[in-house]
Amino acid sequence: MRKFRYVLIGMAFMSAALVRAQDAAKVDAKHYKVEFENDQVRVLRITYAPGAKSVMHSHPDAVAIFLTDQNGKFTFPDGKVEAVFAKAGEVKWTPAMSHLPESTDNKPFSLILVELKGKGAQK
């Protein structure tokens, strides 16, 4: 029984690592497009239709530039749900995270996400 418990704990840690490792541009190309990338940053153009939902994925530390108003929610790997809002023109720091985003608005939204790479960037 004890071995079984350790196997379950190990599987939980491995699945958590997989969730963190999911690259938004690879697992959800419908919503995430790489516009530019070098060894310092990756720039994503993110677009969601009304009510659109992504899949669980992760981002390193980044800066978000909102091109339109955003009304949505994030579901985190632990099941916690958080409402997210932004106004067109707003710029926000976004720490590294894994999440499942969803639009809760009746109109599309878009933003530019500048993901940081290299020293100091959290993954």
N, C-alpha and C positions, 0 to 999 in steps of 0.2 A: 504494500500500500504506500509506503514511504517513497519508493522509487517512482511510482505512478505520479505522486504529487510533484516530485522534482521534474519529471518529464513535462507535466502541465505548466509548471512555472517557466521552464525553459522555452516551451512553445509560445507562451504569452510574451516573453521578452523578444523572441525572434519575430513574432508578428508585429510587435510595436516598432521594431527596427524597420521592417518592410514598409509600414505605413509612413514612417518618417522619410524613407528613401524614395517615395513616389514623386516623380518629377511632373509637375502640372502640364508642361508642354508635351510630354510623352503620353500621359494617361488621359488627357483631355484636350486634344488638339482642336476640338470644336470651339472651345472658349479661350484658349491660350495660344498666342502666336509669338514666336521669338522674332523681334524686330532687329535686334543688334546683340552681339555678344563678343567679348574679348576676355582677357585674363583677369580683369578687374570687376566687370559688371555683366549682367544679362538683362536686357530690356524686353519685357513682355507687354504685348497689347492684349488686354482682357476685355471680352465683350460677352454679355449675357442678354438673352431675350427675356421678355417678361415671364416670370415663373420658372426659368431654367435652373437646373441643378447640376452640379459637377459631381466628381467622385472624390474620395479622400485622397489628399495629396499634401505635399509640404513645400515650403519656401524658406530660404535663408533670410537673414535680416534684409530689409528692403525699404524703399521709399515708394509710396503710392501717390500718383497724381490723378485726381478724379476729373475726367472729361465731362461727365454728366452727373446728375444726382444719383445716389445709390441707396436703395433700401433692400436689405437682405438679411440673411442670418448665416452664421457659421455653426456647424456641428463639429465638435472636437472628438478625438479618438476615445475619450472617456465617456462620451455620450452627452456632455454638457452642451447646451445650445445658447448662443449669444446673438442678439439682434445687432446689426451693423448698419450705420447710416453715414453718408457723406454728401457734401454739396459740391456741385461742379466748381472746379477751380481750387478746391481744397487739396492740401498736400499733407500726408501723414506718414510718420515713421511706423513701420510694421515689424515687430521682432519676429525672429524665426518661429515657425509654427507648422503644425499639421492640422488640416481642417477640411471640411466638406462645405463649400459655399453654395448658397441658393439665393436666387432673386425672389423677393417677396413683393415686387413692384408690378404695376400694370404697364410699364414702359421699359424699353431696353436701357442698359447702362454700360458704360465703358470707362476704362482707366488704363494708365500706363504704370507698370510695376518695374522699378529698377532694383533688381536683386544684386546684393553685394557679394563679392567673391574675395578670396585671399585672406590675408591676416586680419584678424579682428571680426570677420563675418561669422556669425553663429549659424549652424546648419540645423 
